[in-house]
Amino acid sequence: CLLESHRFAKAFNSNNEQRTALWKAVSAVKALSYFLTLTSESHREAWTNLLLLFLTKVLKISDNRFKAHASFYYPLLCEIMQFDLIPELRAVLRRFFLRIGVVFQISQPPEQELGVNQQ
């Protein structure tokens, strides 16, 4: 059973079309809320790829749309920070929070904060 579960998960994770269909079928708000209710580390790990996909897609939208989404997801993403997250998810969350600062004009883009000139 464990081997079959692994094969299924591996096949599912390598099928971008199938993952995207699942992402569209499950509303992001419900997915984030559900993730927060999970008490099992293994269940949270299983949902990590969905969160990575969701956050990556949100980071690609226009500033106006991002602003609307970020306002709604911000408290949920703050709660997610309390879990032990894989480095990839922490990196995407970092980009999300940095973009919030820029879009809501509460901070400079990271390059300017570090004193790096963009030419």
NORGIRA-V438351 format. One record per helix or strand. SS is the DSSP state (hx for helix, st for strand). FROM is the first residue (numbers start at 1). TO is the last residue. If there is no record, write none. Layout:
ss from to
SS FROM TO
SS FROM TO
This chain:
ss from to
hx 2 14
hx 16 25
hx 28 37
hx 41 59
hx 63 80
hx 87 103
hx 110 113
